Amino acid sequence: MRILMMLPIVLAACVAEKPAAKPYFWKLVSIDGQPFTATATLATADEGSRAFGQAPCNSWSGEIVKDPFPTWAIRNVISTEMACADLPAEQAFFAAMAAMTHQSVGLGHLELVDQKGREMKFVPLKP
């Protein structure tokens, strides 16, 4: 009888956890219609509540804000603090990202926009 009572517990321990989805990385190609020649990436994690990536000089992460709908913004950004020759491009990247308030995603493109007409365009990062 004890064995039958323990069977559900034993079976529950055998259930495999769902593996975490791999992040999908996007590469920044332009800011406000101007080509972005430095390297900057964006990906999401934690079921879309966090964003992270690589800026021209530093790795970064931040919180994705989705309230009120249709807001989609990256806020509370933190980054490492390394200097490099692309520091002006990195400052432009972070300044533009701070202004963005909405996103549009489709097959092969991601756009972050604000309500003043600014935009950041991303394409899938090829491995």
TORNUBA-420840 format. One record per residue: residue in one letter; x, y, z of N, C-alpha, C in turn. Coordinates in steps of 0.05 Angstrom, whole numbers, plus 5000, padded with zeros to 4 digits. Each point is the difference from the previous one (the first is absolute). Layout:
residues N
AXYZXYZXYZ ...
This chain:
residues 127
M501649765000498450245000501750255000 R502250005016501750245000501350054973 I500649784986501250044973498050144982 L497549935001498050134983499750295007 M500250075026499850285008502450164991 M502349884998502450144992500350024970 L498549844985500249994971499750284987 P498050165007499750264987502450185006 I501249985023502450175006502349914983 V500449744997502249894984499650084971 L497649984990499550074972500350304995 A499350165019500450294997502950074998 A501749865014502850054999501249934973 C498749834985501049914974499350194978 V498250195004499250184979502350204994 A500750014975502250174992499150294999 E501850185009499350294998500350084971 K498350194992500150114973502650164997 P501649944980502550144997499550304993 A501750175010499750294995500550054970 A498450174989500450064971502650174997 K501349944978502550154994499150284992 P501650205008499350284992500450034970 Y498450174988500250074972501350274998 F502350024987501550254999499450164975 W499850265004499650194978502450184999 K500850084976502350184995498950274991 L500950215013499250274992501250084973 V498450094981501050084974499750304995 S498150145013499850294996498650135024 I500650255004498750175019499150254985 D497450055000498850234987500750014970 G500149774987500649994972502950014992 Q501850045020502850014995501249725006 P501749894982501249745005501650015026 F499749785015501649975025502249804994 T502450094997502249834991501449855023 A499750095024501149865023498349765006 T500849825017498549775007498450045026 A497449964998498250015023497949794997 T499449855021498049794999497950035022 L497749874996497849995019498849735000 A499449895023498549755003498250035025 T498149825002498250015024500249745015 A499450015026500049775017497850025021 D499849795017498050005021497250064989 E499349854979497450024987499350294992 G502050144990499650274990500050225020 S500949955024500150215020502750135003 R502149884988502750125001501150014972 A501750204995501450024975503050015006 F501649914982502950015004501449994973 G502650055000501549994976502750115003 Q501250064977502650114998499950274986 A500950215014500350274987502750004987 P500750214986502650014987502449945019 C499850085025502249965018499349815024 N497649995008499249875025497649824997 S499849805017497649845001498050165018 W497549954995497950165014497649825006 S498350095018497449875005498150215011 G497449944998498050195010497349865002 E498250155011497249905005498350094976 I498249824991498150064979497450095013 V499250244994497550125011497949974979 K497749885007497849964981497450125009 D500050175020497650115011500250305001 P498050154990497549914989500349914971 F498449804992500149904972499450234981 P501350044979501949834986502950075005 T500550115023502850085007501849754998 W502450044990502149805000502650165001 A501250015023502450165004502049855017 I502650074996502149885016500950215020 R499749945025500750205021501849875021 N501150165018501849915021502349844989 V501350114980502249874986502550025017 I501449785002502749995012501949894980 S502550085002502049904981502749995014 T501849844988502750015009501250274993 E502450065010501150274996502749994987 M500249894976502549994986500050214978 A502250124996500350204978501149864975 C499450114977501049914975499850224979 A501049954977500050204979497150074990 D498149815005497250044991498350135022 L501250135019498450125022497950204990 P500650174981497950184990497649844988 A500549784986497949844989498449875023 E501349925021498749885022498250205014 Q500950255003498450215012497550054983 A500350004974497750044982498149775003 F501049755002498349775004498350025025 F501350065023498650015025498050245001 A500850224988498250244999497549944984 A500449874977497749934983498249805014 M501249795012498549805013498350125023 A501150195014498550135022497650154991 A500050094974497850154989497749824990 M500649754994498149824987497749935019 T497549994989497749945016498249784989 H500549914976498449794987501749834983 Q499049764994501549814983498249884979 S501249934978498649854979501849784991 V499049765000501749774993498649844978 G501549914982499049844978502149814990 L499449864979501949814988502450154990 G502249975014502550124991500550295007 H498350115018500550285008498850055028 L501350185014499150115025500550304999 E497950155007500350295000499150105028 L501750175011499250155024499550284992 V497850125009499350274992499150165024 D500050274996498850175021497750164986 Q498750175015497750144989500850254985 K502650064999501050234985501249934973 G499849754992501049914975502849885000 R501349985023502649875001499749704997 E502049874990499849714997502849875001 M499949755009502449825000499149754985 K501549934979499349764984502149785005 F499049765005501649765006499349794979 V502049824995499649774984501049765016 P499149754993501049775015503149994998 L501249935023502949975001500649724989 K501649994979500749744989502349885015 P499849755007502249875016502649994986 
